[in-house]
Amino acid sequence: MSETVIPYVVKPHPVTGLPNGKFGIWLFLASEVMLFGALFSSYVLIRTGAPQWPPEGGLSSEILNVPLGTFNTAVLITSSITMVLAWASCKMGSLSRFKMWMGGTVFLALVFLVVKYFEYSDKFLAVYFLLTGLHGLHIVGGIVVNTFLLTAGSKMWQTDPEHFTNRVENAGLYWHFVDLVWIFLFPSLYLL
């Protein structure tokens, strides 16, 4: 039985100049930009077309908890830093440091979701729930992937550390996208 080898998982593809995994994640992120772009556009149209915003009266900052939103913003920005440090640890050949920083990333993602739970408990705002709920699902997806890389997926480090490092980098690209979406969501929903 012969083993099938997938080409260009580490080396760049001659056409794209990127390893296949990185090219794939960029295509996926492009589709995510379109999804969130459509939702942001819909939000802007709803908001500009409303005779008064928010519909219940008052400012968004009076309805939404700005300090909790600000705290969550700091949590996600910090998680981006820990994600970069996890990838850098792989590049420097330290699996133990990778696990420490990736564990921090997963922990911070869970903190974000717990804070969101408390924020959701007393609100009923459809646009807010749609945008932040979809973002929350993306956080959950990132937790699943990052937890896999932290646990069972890290076994690849022993056999193919460069390929493993590429996987961590691709997960990092996704994670930074999720953080960037929040950077747009926070001021749009909480401050304007």
Rosetta blueprint (number, residue, H / E / L):
1 M L
2 S L
3 E L
4 T L
5 V L
6 I L
7 P L
8 Y L
9 V L
10 V L
11 K L
12 P L
13 H L
14 P L
15 V L
16 T L
17 G L
18 L L
19 P L
20 N H
21 G H
22 K H
23 F H
24 G H
25 I H
26 W H
27 L H
28 F H
29 L H
30 A H
31 S H
32 E H
33 V H
34 M H
35 L H
36 F H
37 G H
38 A H
39 L H
40 F H
41 S H
42 S H
43 Y H
44 V H
45 L H
46 I H
47 R H
48 T H
49 G H
50 A L
51 P L
52 Q L
53 W L
54 P L
55 P L
56 E L
57 G L
58 G L
59 L L
60 S H
61 S H
62 E H
63 I H
64 L L
65 N L
66 V H
67 P H
68 L H
69 G H
70 T H
71 F H
72 N H
73 T H
74 A H
75 V H
76 L H
77 I H
78 T H
79 S H
80 S H
81 I H
82 T H
83 M H
84 V H
85 L H
86 A H
87 W H
88 A H
89 S H
90 C H
91 K H
92 M L
93 G L
94 S L
95 L H
96 S H
97 R H
98 F H
99 K H
100 M H
101 W H
102 M H
103 G H
104 G H
105 T H
106 V H
107 F H
108 L H
109 A H
110 L H
111 V H
112 F H
113 L H
114 V H
115 V H
116 K H
117 Y H
118 F H
119 E H
120 Y H
121 S L
122 D L
123 K L
124 F L
125 L L
126 A H
127 V H
128 Y H
129 F H
130 L H
131 L H
132 T H
133 G H
134 L H
135 H H
136 G H
137 L H
138 H H
139 I H
140 V H
141 G H
142 G H
143 I H
144 V H
145 V H
146 N H
147 T H
148 F H
149 L H
150 L H
151 T L
152 A H
153 G H
154 S H
155 K H
156 M H
157 W H
158 Q H
159 T H
160 D L
161 P H
162 E H
163 H H
164 F H
165 T H
166 N H
167 R H
168 V H
169 E H
170 N H
171 A H
172 G H
173 L H
174 Y H
175 W H
176 H H
177 F H
178 V H
179 D H
180 L H
181 V H
182 W H
183 I H
184 F H
185 L H
186 F H
187 P H
188 S H
189 L H
190 Y H
191 L H
192 L L
